[in-house]
Amino acid sequence: MSFTSDEIRSNQQYFIHKLQAEKQRTDVLKAVDSGKFDFVLLDTLGREAFVQGHIPSAWCLPPWELEQVTPLLPRDKELVTYCWGHD
């Protein structure tokens, strides 16, 4: 399969925007290790899972509560969401 110049440009733009919108995992791990966050870490799993275990300093924000909580989120910090996953 070959791509046209427009498709290649479109894909490049997609990944440029994607990388700008995502925090690198290593940056999050460094912040967790040091306890110094320049962002707000949002755990999106739900309250029950949050109580069972979460990253220190994370806020619990289940997706179904997003609308109610959005006005309370800081506007001067980057928001980083996470949920449990396996590497």
Order of alpha helices (4+ residues) and beta strands (2+ residues): alpha-alpha-beta-alpha-beta-alpha-beta
